[in-house]
Amino acid sequence: MHNLGAKRVVLTDQPRMMKLLRKNIEHNRVITKPLSRRKKESPDGYKNVDNMLLTAEYMWGNLPEDPRILEKPVDIVVVSDCVYHENVAMLLSSTLVDICESRDDDVPVVALVGQELRSDLVHQKFVEELLDKNFNLYRIPVDPEVDRCYALYLMWLKDKSMSNNVK
C-alpha cells in the first residue's frame, strides 16, 4: 500500500499472529523497490517508511487498545482471507462498522475484502452480517474460475447515522 502512495498504513492482527505479520513486513521490504525517489518527508511529517507503518494488535469486536489505529481518518480498509468461522464473521462486520464510522467528515470509508470461499455457511453469514449492518456491498467479478473459490467485495456504509442502530 505504501508503494502505491499511502501516507500511512496500519497493519493489525491477533496477538498470536503479530510475529508472522512482522516477518511478512520484513520480507516485503526486501522484495519491493527502494523508496529513494520519494520525498524524504511527507506532508504529514513522516520521515521514513518505518514511521508510515504501524503494526498493532486488534481483536475484532473490541475497540483497539492502541489509539493510534484510528487516530487519523481511515480512507480504505483491506481485509484479506480473514473470514473462516461464523463467529469471526460477526466480529469482523462489527469492527468494520466501527472503523467506517471513525471518520468525522462525510467521506465514506471504503473496505475491500478478499476471501477464500471455504464454507458456504460462513460466507453467507458474513454477507448477511454486512447487509444487516447497512453496508453497500458489491461483489467484484474477477474470473469465472477464480470466482468459484474466491470472492472480492467492495463495500461502504450506506449512512453512518443509520448504522448506529444495527450493531
N, C-alpha and C positions, 0 to 999 in steps of 0.2 A: 504494500500500500504506500509505503514511503517513497519508493521509486516511481510511483505514479503521481507524486506531488502532494501527498498528505503532509500537513504540517505537524500533526500529532497522531500517533497510533497507540491505542490501548489494547493490549492482549491479555485476556483473562482465561482462567481455567480453575478447576477444582484444586484444592491444596495438594492432593496426591499426584496431580499431573503437572505441577509447576516445573519440576526438574526437566521433564521432557519438553515442555514449552520453551524453556530457556535454551535447551540443547538445539531445538529446531531454529531458534533465532540465530544462534551462533553458526549453525550450518548454512543458513541463508545469507548471512553476512559474507561468507566466503565465496558463495557462488553468484552473488549479484554484483553488477558493475560498480566501480567506485563512484562516490558522490562528489568527486573533485570538481566537476563542472558546475555544481550548485553553489549558491552563495554560502559563505561560512556561517552566516547568522540569518535566521528567518525574521520576518516582521514581528513574530510573537516573542522574539528574544531567545529562541532555542539556538544553541551554539553548535550542536553536532547531532548526529543520528542517535547517540545514546540518550540525549535529552528529549528526543522526539518519541522514543519508545518507552512505554510504561507497561510493565508486567505486574499483574496483581491477581490475588485470589478473589474469586467471585462465586459465591454459592447462590445459584438461581433461587428465586422465591424470597430472597432476603435483600435488604439494601446493602450495597457494597460497604465493606469495612474500611476500605481505602477511599477517602473522599475525593481523591484526585481522579478517580474513574469518571466521574460525572461533573468535574469542576468547570469544564469548558463545554460549550454547546457541542453535542454529538450531531454529525451530519449523516453518517451511514454506519450501520451495524452489519457485519458479515458473520454469518453463522455457518460453520462447515461441519456436516456429519455429526450432529450433536443429539439428535432425537432417536433414542434407541429403546425407550421404555415409556409406558403411558404416564407414569408419574413425572418423568422428565418433560414430557410434552406440556403438562400443566404448569410446571415451574418455569420452563423457558418462555412460554407465552406470557406469563405474568411479568417476568423480567423484561421482556421486550416492551410491554406496556410501560413499565417504569422508565426505561431508557427513552422511549419515544415521547414520553411526557416530560422529560427532563429539560427540554428547551423552554426558554421564557418567551420566545417570539412565536410567530405563526408559521414558521418554516417547518414542514414535516420532516421527521427523521425517517429515512428510508432504511429498510432492512432487506438484505439479500441472503436468502437461506438456501444452501445446497445440501441435499440429503440423500443418502443411500436408502432405497426402499427395502428395508429388511422385513417389515411386518405391516400388512395392510391395516390391521387393527391400530397399531401405534401411529401410523401415518394418518389414518382417518381421525384419530383422537387429536392429533396436533393441529390438523386443518380445522376441525370443529372448534378447538380452543381459540384459535386465531380469529375465526369468524365471530365467535361469541364475544370476543373482546373488541369487536368493532374495527378490525383491520380490513383495508382494501387488500385483496390477496390475488395475485396473478401468477399463474404457473407459466414459466418461460419454456417453450419447447426448444430442445437442443438438437436432438437427432432421434429418429424413431427407435433405434437400437438402445441408445443411452436412456431415453425416457422410460423404458421398461424397468430399468434398475435404479434410476436416479431421478430426483425432482429438484428443480431450481425455481424458487419463488422470489418475487419482488413484492414488498408489502409496506404499508404505512397506515397509521391510524386515520380513520375517516374524519374524526373530530375529537380533539383532546378532551373537551368537556364531556362528551358522551361516554368516553371510555372509563371515566372515574366511577361510574355506576355499575360496571360489569366485571370488576376484578374478582 
